[in-house]
Amino acid sequence: MSESTQTRRRNAGLFDIRNVIGGLLGVYGIIITLMGCFADRELDKTGGVNANLAGGVALLVVGAVFLVWAGLRPTYVPEPAGDPDEAAASKAA
């Protein structure tokens, strides 16, 4: 393969949807876990289970799974090979 027909790959990085979902689930998990630890538990309404604490920990675990998944199996975006200046000049013409 010649240099002109090869395509370079780059990591999607923060724009990978798994990073966004994992981050949001992690933030919500932290908030709900703190509410489970410090807010009024109202155990009589939930059958003796601290629902905020259990739900917050579950969100933290699922968010961590998404972030680990994105780290272990990154998404690559194909990038056309060539000089970026040439590509910009051809678009402008």
N, CA, C and O atoms as CSV, one atom per row, in Angstrom:
chain,resi,resn,atom,element,x,y,z
A,1,MET,N,N,0.842,-1.190,0.000
A,1,MET,CA,C,0.000,0.000,0.000
A,1,MET,C,C,0.877,1.239,0.000
A,1,MET,O,O,1.869,1.309,0.726
A,2,SER,N,N,0.518,2.189,-0.794
A,2,SER,CA,C,1.279,3.431,-0.816
A,2,SER,C,C,0.753,4.368,0.258
A,2,SER,O,O,-0.316,4.154,0.829
A,3,GLU,N,N,1.521,5.400,0.514
A,3,GLU,CA,C,1.155,6.359,1.560
A,3,GLU,C,C,-0.150,7.071,1.218
A,3,GLU,O,O,-0.915,7.414,2.119
A,4,SER,N,N,-0.421,7.302,-0.079
A,4,SER,CA,C,-1.614,8.055,-0.453
A,4,SER,C,C,-2.896,7.232,-0.291
A,4,SER,O,O,-3.970,7.805,-0.105
A,5,THR,N,N,-2.802,5.887,-0.358
A,5,THR,CA,C,-4.014,5.081,-0.219
A,5,THR,C,C,-4.254,4.626,1.205
A,5,THR,O,O,-5.336,4.128,1.516
A,6,GLN,N,N,-3.270,4.784,2.079
A,6,GLN,CA,C,-3.463,4.399,3.471
A,6,GLN,C,C,-4.281,5.456,4.194
A,6,GLN,O,O,-4.228,6.641,3.866
A,7,THR,N,N,-5.032,5.005,5.175
A,7,THR,CA,C,-5.744,5.954,6.030
A,7,THR,C,C,-5.199,5.809,7.435
A,7,THR,O,O,-4.951,4.703,7.914
A,8,ARG,N,N,-5.022,6.926,8.073
A,8,ARG,CA,C,-4.575,6.928,9.463
A,8,ARG,C,C,-5.799,6.839,10.358
A,8,ARG,O,O,-6.884,7.304,10.009
A,9,ARG,N,N,-5.602,6.230,11.518
A,9,ARG,CA,C,-6.693,6.120,12.471
A,9,ARG,C,C,-6.358,6.957,13.687
A,9,ARG,O,O,-5.202,7.060,14.096
A,10,ARG,N,N,-7.388,7.550,14.253
A,10,ARG,CA,C,-7.206,8.271,15.505
A,10,ARG,C,C,-8.344,7.906,16.423
A,10,ARG,O,O,-9.444,7.566,15.987
A,11,ASN,N,N,-8.055,7.985,17.695
A,11,ASN,CA,C,-9.008,7.611,18.724
A,11,ASN,C,C,-10.118,8.656,18.818
A,11,ASN,O,O,-9.856,9.853,18.700
A,12,ALA,N,N,-11.354,8.208,19.030
A,12,ALA,CA,C,-12.480,9.136,19.161
A,12,ALA,C,C,-12.379,9.947,20.447
A,12,ALA,O,O,-12.900,11.060,20.509
A,13,GLY,N,N,-11.721,9.413,21.477
A,13,GLY,CA,C,-11.468,10.141,22.716
A,13,GLY,C,C,-12.723,10.508,23.468
A,13,GLY,O,O,-13.609,9.675,23.663
A,14,LEU,N,N,-12.798,11.756,23.891
A,14,LEU,CA,C,-13.930,12.205,24.697
A,14,LEU,C,C,-15.239,12.214,23.932
A,14,LEU,O,O,-16.310,12.246,24.539
A,15,PHE,N,N,-15.170,12.187,22.603
A,15,PHE,CA,C,-16.397,12.223,21.810
A,15,PHE,C,C,-17.048,10.843,21.695
A,15,PHE,O,O,-18.120,10.713,21.106
A,16,ASP,N,N,-16.409,9.818,22.253
A,16,ASP,CA,C,-17.002,8.484,22.277
A,16,ASP,C,C,-18.195,8.519,23.228
A,16,ASP,O,O,-18.077,8.975,24.365
A,17,ILE,N,N,-19.334,8.039,22.762
A,17,ILE,CA,C,-20.559,8.135,23.544
A,17,ILE,C,C,-20.454,7.352,24.850
A,17,ILE,O,O,-21.127,7.688,25.825
A,18,ARG,N,N,-19.620,6.313,24.881
A,18,ARG,CA,C,-19.461,5.533,26.111
A,18,ARG,C,C,-18.814,6.370,27.205
A,18,ARG,O,O,-19.133,6.196,28.381
A,19,ASN,N,N,-17.914,7.274,26.842
A,19,ASN,CA,C,-17.309,8.163,27.836
A,19,ASN,C,C,-18.337,9.140,28.395
A,19,ASN,O,O,-18.347,9.420,29.594
A,20,VAL,N,N,-19.188,9.648,27.538
A,20,VAL,CA,C,-20.221,10.592,27.977
A,20,VAL,C,C,-21.211,9.893,28.907
A,20,VAL,O,O,-21.542,10.414,29.972
A,21,ILE,N,N,-21.683,8.716,28.504
A,21,ILE,CA,C,-22.644,7.977,29.327
A,21,ILE,C,C,-22.012,7.571,30.653
A,21,ILE,O,O,-22.630,7.727,31.706
A,22,GLY,N,N,-20.788,7.054,30.613
A,22,GLY,CA,C,-20.112,6.644,31.843
A,22,GLY,C,C,-19.876,7.808,32.786
A,22,GLY,O,O,-20.024,7.664,34.000
A,23,GLY,N,N,-19.511,8.956,32.241
A,23,GLY,CA,C,-19.298,10.132,33.075
A,23,GLY,C,C,-20.575,10.628,33.726
A,23,GLY,O,O,-20.588,10.962,34.911
A,24,LEU,N,N,-21.656,10.677,32.945
A,24,LEU,CA,C,-22.934,11.122,33.508
A,24,LEU,C,C,-23.458,10.159,34.569
A,24,LEU,O,O,-23.934,10.584,35.622
A,25,LEU,N,N,-23.367,8.867,34.287
A,25,LEU,CA,C,-23.804,7.892,35.289
A,25,LEU,C,C,-22.954,7.991,36.549
A,25,LEU,O,O,-23.468,7.832,37.655
A,26,GLY,N,N,-21.673,8.250,36.395
A,26,GLY,CA,C,-20.798,8.406,37.556
A,26,GLY,C,C,-21.156,9.623,38.389
A,26,GLY,O,O,-21.183,9.550,39.617
A,27,VAL,N,N,-21.431,10.743,37.731
A,27,VAL,CA,C,-21.802,11.963,38.460
A,27,VAL,C,C,-23.125,11.760,39.197
A,27,VAL,O,O,-23.243,12.103,40.374
A,28,TYR,N,N,-24.123,11.200,38.503
A,28,TYR,CA,C,-25.407,10.949,39.164
A,28,TYR,C,C,-25.252,9.910,40.275
A,28,TYR,O,O,-25.909,10.010,41.311
A,29,GLY,N,N,-24.397,8.923,40.068
A,29,GLY,CA,C,-24.156,7.916,41.097
A,29,GLY,C,C,-23.556,8.504,42.351
A,29,GLY,O,O,-23.926,8.117,43.459
A,30,ILE,N,N,-22.625,9.441,42.189
A,30,ILE,CA,C,-22.024,10.107,43.344
A,30,ILE,C,C,-23.072,10.904,44.111
A,30,ILE,O,O,-23.132,10.848,45.339
A,31,ILE,N,N,-23.893,11.643,43.380
A,31,ILE,CA,C,-24.919,12.466,44.028
A,31,ILE,C,C,-25.912,11.591,44.793
A,31,ILE,O,O,-26.234,11.881,45.945
A,32,ILE,N,N,-26.395,10.529,44.161
A,32,ILE,CA,C,-27.393,9.687,44.809
A,32,ILE,C,C,-26.786,8.901,45.969
A,32,ILE,O,O,-27.453,8.678,46.979
A,33,THR,N,N,-25.522,8.476,45.832
A,33,THR,CA,C,-24.864,7.777,46.941
A,33,THR,C,C,-24.712,8.703,48.140
A,33,THR,O,O,-24.929,8.283,49.276
A,34,LEU,N,N,-24.343,9.949,47.902
A,34,LEU,CA,C,-24.231,10.907,49.005
A,34,LEU,C,C,-25.591,11.170,49.643
A,34,LEU,O,O,-25.694,11.325,50.860
A,35,MET,N,N,-26.629,11.220,48.819
A,35,MET,CA,C,-27.975,11.385,49.378
A,35,MET,C,C,-28.355,10.176,50.225
A,35,MET,O,O,-29.020,10.326,51.250
A,36,GLY,N,N,-27.941,8.985,49.812
A,36,GLY,CA,C,-28.225,7.787,50.588
A,36,GLY,C,C,-27.483,7.758,51.908
A,36,GLY,O,O,-27.963,7.192,52.890
A,37,CYS,N,N,-26.304,8.374,51.928
A,37,CYS,CA,C,-25.506,8.379,53.158
A,37,CYS,C,C,-25.949,9.454,54.141
A,37,CYS,O,O,-25.967,9.218,55.349
A,38,PHE,N,N,-26.306,10.628,53.638
A,38,PHE,CA,C,-26.519,11.768,54.523
A,38,PHE,C,C,-27.956,12.268,54.615
A,38,PHE,O,O,-28.265,13.015,55.543
A,39,ALA,N,N,-28.833,11.902,53.717
A,39,ALA,CA,C,-30.217,12.395,53.754
A,39,ALA,C,C,-31.078,11.462,54.606
A,39,ALA,O,O,-30.629,10.407,55.053
A,40,ASP,N,N,-32.305,11.875,54.813
A,40,ASP,CA,C,-33.261,11.058,55.564
A,40,ASP,C,C,-33.554,9.789,54.764
A,40,ASP,O,O,-33.980,9.865,53.611
A,41,ARG,N,N,-33.329,8.641,55.364
A,41,ARG,CA,C,-33.407,7.372,54.638
A,41,ARG,C,C,-34.851,6.927,54.367
A,41,ARG,O,O,-35.101,6.274,53.354
A,42,GLU,N,N,-35.777,7.255,55.220
A,42,GLU,CA,C,-37.190,6.864,55.101
A,42,GLU,C,C,-37.321,5.382,54.771
A,42,GLU,O,O,-37.928,5.013,53.765
A,43,LEU,N,N,-36.758,4.552,55.609
A,43,LEU,CA,C,-36.719,3.113,55.364
A,43,LEU,C,C,-38.098,2.461,55.405
A,43,LEU,O,O,-38.292,1.383,54.844
A,44,ASP,N,N,-39.064,3.113,56.071
A,44,ASP,CA,C,-40.403,2.530,56.125
A,44,ASP,C,C,-41.089,2.558,54.755
A,44,ASP,O,O,-41.963,1.731,54.493
A,45,LYS,N,N,-40.712,3.488,53.885
A,45,LYS,CA,C,-41.318,3.577,52.550
A,45,LYS,C,C,-40.716,2.577,51.566
A,45,LYS,O,O,-41.345,2.237,50.564
A,46,THR,N,N,-39.502,2.105,51.846
A,46,THR,CA,C,-38.815,1.225,50.897
A,46,THR,C,C,-38.651,-0.192,51.415
A,46,THR,O,O,-37.880,-0.963,50.844
A,47,GLY,N,N,-39.332,-0.547,52.446
A,47,GLY,CA,C,-39.258,-1.903,52.972
A,47,GLY,C,C,-37.952,-2.208,53.674
A,47,GLY,O,O,-37.485,-3.346,53.646
A,48,GLY,N,N,-37.356,-1.210,54.303
A,48,GLY,CA,C,-36.130,-1.417,55.061
A,48,GLY,C,C,-34.854,-1.337,54.245
A,48,GLY,O,O,-33.776,-1.630,54.761
A,49,VAL,N,N,-34.953,-0.948,52.993
A,49,VAL,CA,C,-33.780,-0.844,52.123
A,49,VAL,C,C,-33.469,0.632,51.873
A,49,VAL,O,O,-34.374,1.418,51.593
A,50,ASN,N,N,-32.215,1.002,51.971
A,50,ASN,CA,C,-31.811,2.369,51.646
A,50,ASN,C,C,-31.692,2.461,50.120
A,50,ASN,O,O,-30.641,2.165,49.552
A,51,ALA,N,N,-32.780,2.874,49.469
A,51,ALA,CA,C,-32.871,2.847,48.009
A,51,ALA,C,C,-31.877,3.808,47.363
A,51,ALA,O,O,-31.307,3.483,46.322
A,52,ASN,N,N,-31.656,4.977,47.950
A,52,ASN,CA,C,-30.711,5.917,47.367
A,52,ASN,C,C,-29.285,5.362,47.379
A,52,ASN,O,O,-28.546,5.508,46.406
A,53,LEU,N,N,-28.919,4.741,48.463
A,53,LEU,CA,C,-27.575,4.176,48.552
A,53,LEU,C,C,-27.399,3.027,47.560
A,53,LEU,O,O,-26.381,2.958,46.873
A,54,ALA,N,N,-28.362,2.142,47.480
A,54,ALA,CA,C,-28.279,1.011,46.554
A,54,ALA,C,C,-28.288,1.485,45.101
A,54,ALA,O,O,-27.506,1.002,44.281
A,55,GLY,N,N,-29.161,2.418,44.790
A,55,GLY,CA,C,-29.216,2.941,43.425
A,55,GLY,C,C,-27.966,3.716,43.041
A,55,GLY,O,O,-27.496,3.617,41.908
A,56,GLY,N,N,-27.428,4.484,43.976
A,56,GLY,CA,C,-26.206,5.240,43.704
A,56,GLY,C,C,-25.013,4.343,43.462
A,56,GLY,O,O,-24.214,4.600,42.562
A,57,VAL,N,N,-24.881,3.294,44.254
A,57,VAL,CA,C,-23.771,2.354,44.050
A,57,VAL,C,C,-23.937,1.630,42.718
A,57,VAL,O,O,-22.954,1.400,42.014
A,58,ALA,N,N,-25.164,1.269,42.367
A,58,ALA,CA,C,-25.405,0.609,41.081
A,58,ALA,C,C,-25.027,1.531,39.922
A,58,ALA,O,O,-24.415,1.084,38.952
A,59,LEU,N,N,-25.385,2.811,40.014
A,59,LEU,CA,C,-25.010,3.761,38.962
A,59,LEU,C,C,-23.496,3.923,38.862
A,59,LEU,O,O,-22.956,4.032,37.761
A,60,LEU,N,N,-22.819,3.938,39.987
A,60,LEU,CA,C,-21.358,4.039,39.970
A,60,LEU,C,C,-20.726,2.825,39.282
A,60,LEU,O,O,-19.775,2.964,38.513
A,61,VAL,N,N,-21.260,1.648,39.564
A,61,VAL,CA,C,-20.720,0.427,38.957
A,61,VAL,C,C,-20.952,0.429,37.449
A,61,VAL,O,O,-20.042,0.115,36.682
A,62,VAL,N,N,-22.156,0.779,37.021
A,62,VAL,CA,C,-22.459,0.785,35.587
A,62,VAL,C,C,-21.647,1.868,34.872
A,62,VAL,O,O,-21.159,1.639,33.765
A,63,GLY,N,N,-21.496,3.036,35.484
A,63,GLY,CA,C,-20.670,4.084,34.894
A,63,GLY,C,C,-19.222,3.660,34.754
A,63,GLY,O,O,-18.580,3.958,33.747
A,64,ALA,N,N,-18.700,2.962,35.763
A,64,ALA,CA,C,-17.322,2.464,35.690
A,64,ALA,C,C,-17.180,1.424,34.596
A,64,ALA,O,O,-16.154,1.380,33.918
A,65,VAL,N,N,-18.199,0.579,34.411
A,65,VAL,CA,C,-18.154,-0.417,33.337
A,65,VAL,C,C,-18.074,0.275,31.979
A,65,VAL,O,O,-17.293,-0.144,31.124
A,66,PHE,N,N,-18.855,1.312,31.767
A,66,PHE,CA,C,-18.811,2.048,30.499
A,66,PHE,C,C,-17.432,2.670,30.268
A,66,PHE,O,O,-16.906,2.601,29.157
A,67,LEU,N,N,-16.848,3.268,31.289
A,67,LEU,CA,C,-15.544,3.912,31.134
A,67,LEU,C,C,-14.439,2.890,30.891
A,67,LEU,O,O,-13.537,3.131,30.090
A,68,VAL,N,N,-14.504,1.758,31.573
A,68,VAL,CA,C,-13.507,0.708,31.343
A,68,VAL,C,C,-13.663,0.127,29.942
A,68,VAL,O,O,-12.671,-0.137,29.263
A,69,TRP,N,N,-14.894,-0.071,29.514
A,69,TRP,CA,C,-15.163,-0.581,28.170
A,69,TRP,C,C,-14.595,0.366,27.111
A,69,TRP,O,O,-13.966,-0.084,26.153
A,70,ALA,N,N,-14.806,1.646,27.275
A,70,ALA,CA,C,-14.282,2.615,26.317
A,70,ALA,C,C,-12.760,2.658,26.345
A,70,ALA,O,O,-12.126,2.913,25.321
A,71,GLY,N,N,-12.172,2.410,27.507
A,71,GLY,CA,C,-10.717,2.408,27.602
A,71,GLY,C,C,-10.080,1.174,26.998
A,71,GLY,O,O,-9.019,1.254,26.380
A,72,LEU,N,N,-10.731,0.025,27.177
A,72,LEU,CA,C,-10.169,-1.221,26.664
A,72,LEU,C,C,-10.419,-1.421,25.176
A,72,LEU,O,O,-9.582,-2.000,24.484
A,73,ARG,N,N,-11.550,-0.954,24.678
A,73,ARG,CA,C,-11.904,-1.104,23.267
A,73,ARG,C,C,-12.214,0.259,22.656
A,73,ARG,O,O,-13.380,0.565,22.403
A,74,PRO,N,N,-11.192,1.086,22.412
A,74,PRO,CA,C,-11.451,2.433,21.895
A,74,PRO,C,C,-12.013,2.404,20.475
A,74,PRO,O,O,-11.734,1.489,19.700
A,75,THR,N,N,-12.797,3.406,20.156
A,75,THR,CA,C,-13.348,3.570,18.827
A,75,THR,C,C,-12.379,4.399,18.004
A,75,THR,O,O,-11.947,5.470,18.430
A,76,TYR,N,N,-12.044,3.901,16.830
A,76,TYR,CA,C,-11.119,4.620,15.956
A,76,TYR,C,C,-11.887,5.255,14.814
A,76,TYR,O,O,-12.790,4.649,14.236
A,77,VAL,N,N,-11.516,6.477,14.500
A,77,VAL,CA,C,-12.144,7.226,13.427
A,77,VAL,C,C,-11.157,7.289,12.271
A,77,VAL,O,O,-10.031,7.749,12.459
A,78,PRO,N,N,-11.546,6.839,11.080
A,78,PRO,CA,C,-10.614,6.904,9.963
A,78,PRO,C,C,-10.358,8.356,9.556
A,78,PRO,O,O,-11.275,9.177,9.516
A,79,GLU,N,N,-9.128,8.643,9.264
A,79,GLU,CA,C,-8.736,9.983,8.852
A,79,GLU,C,C,-8.039,9.857,7.507
A,79,GLU,O,O,-7.070,9.106,7.395
A,80,PRO,N,N,-8.493,10.556,6.500
A,80,PRO,CA,C,-7.854,10.419,5.187
A,80,PRO,C,C,-6.397,10.865,5.234
A,80,PRO,O,O,-6.053,11.878,5.842
A,81,ALA,N,N,-5.551,10.072,4.568
A,81,ALA,CA,C,-4.129,10.405,4.528
A,81,ALA,C,C,-3.900,11.554,3.557
A,81,ALA,O,O,-4.678,11.770,2.628
A,82,GLY,N,N,-2.867,12.252,3.780
A,82,GLY,CA,C,-2.527,13.362,2.890
A,82,GLY,C,C,-2.191,14.596,3.692
A,82,GLY,O,O,-2.365,14.635,4.910
A,83,ASP,N,N,-1.714,15.588,2.999
A,83,ASP,CA,C,-1.334,16.837,3.627
A,83,ASP,C,C,-2.591,17.635,3.956
A,83,ASP,O,O,-3.410,17.856,3.065
A,84,PRO,N,N,-2.774,18.070,5.184
A,84,PRO,CA,C,-3.972,18.840,5.535
A,84,PRO,C,C,-4.072,20.149,4.758
A,84,PRO,O,O,-5.173,20.623,4.479
A,85,ASP,N,N,-2.938,20.731,4.409
A,85,ASP,CA,C,-2.967,21.972,3.635
A,85,ASP,C,C,-3.513,21.740,2.242
A,85,ASP,O,O,-4.238,22.581,1.710
A,86,GLU,N,N,-3.171,20.595,1.638
A,86,GLU,CA,C,-3.687,20.276,0.317
A,86,GLU,C,C,-5.198,20.058,0.353
A,86,GLU,O,O,-5.918,20.489,-0.549
A,87,ALA,N,N,-5.671,19.386,1.403
A,87,ALA,CA,C,-7.109,19.147,1.526
A,87,ALA,C,C,-7.870,20.456,1.706
A,87,ALA,O,O,-8.944,20.637,1.133
A,88,ALA,N,N,-7.315,21.367,2.501
A,88,ALA,CA,C,-7.969,22.668,2.709
A,88,ALA,C,C,-7.960,23.489,1.429
A,88,ALA,O,O,-8.937,24.172,1.123
A,89,ALA,N,N,-6.860,23.428,0.676
A,89,ALA,CA,C,-6.768,24.179,-0.577
A,89,ALA,C,C,-7.731,23.638,-1.614
A,89,ALA,O,O,-8.307,24.409,-2.381
A,90,SER,N,N,-7.917,22.318,-1.655
A,90,SER,CA,C,-8.831,21.746,-2.652
A,90,SER,C,C,-10.277,22.048,-2.301
A,90,SER,O,O,-11.109,22.175,-3.199
A,91,LYS,N,N,-10.601,22.167,-1.010
A,91,LYS,CA,C,-11.964,22.515,-0.612
A,91,LYS,C,C,-12.263,23.971,-0.922
A,91,LYS,O,O,-13.389,24.312,-1.284
A,92,ALA,N,N,-11.266,24.830,-0.782
A,92,ALA,CA,C,-11.459,26.251,-1.017
A,92,ALA,C,C,-11.614,26.569,-2.493
A,92,ALA,O,O,-12.235,27.570,-2.850
A,93,ALA,N,N,-11.059,25.730,-3.352
A,93,ALA,CA,C,-11.111,26.000,-4.801
A,93,ALA,C,C,-12.407,25.655,-5.437
A,93,ALA,O,O,-12.571,25.836,-6.643
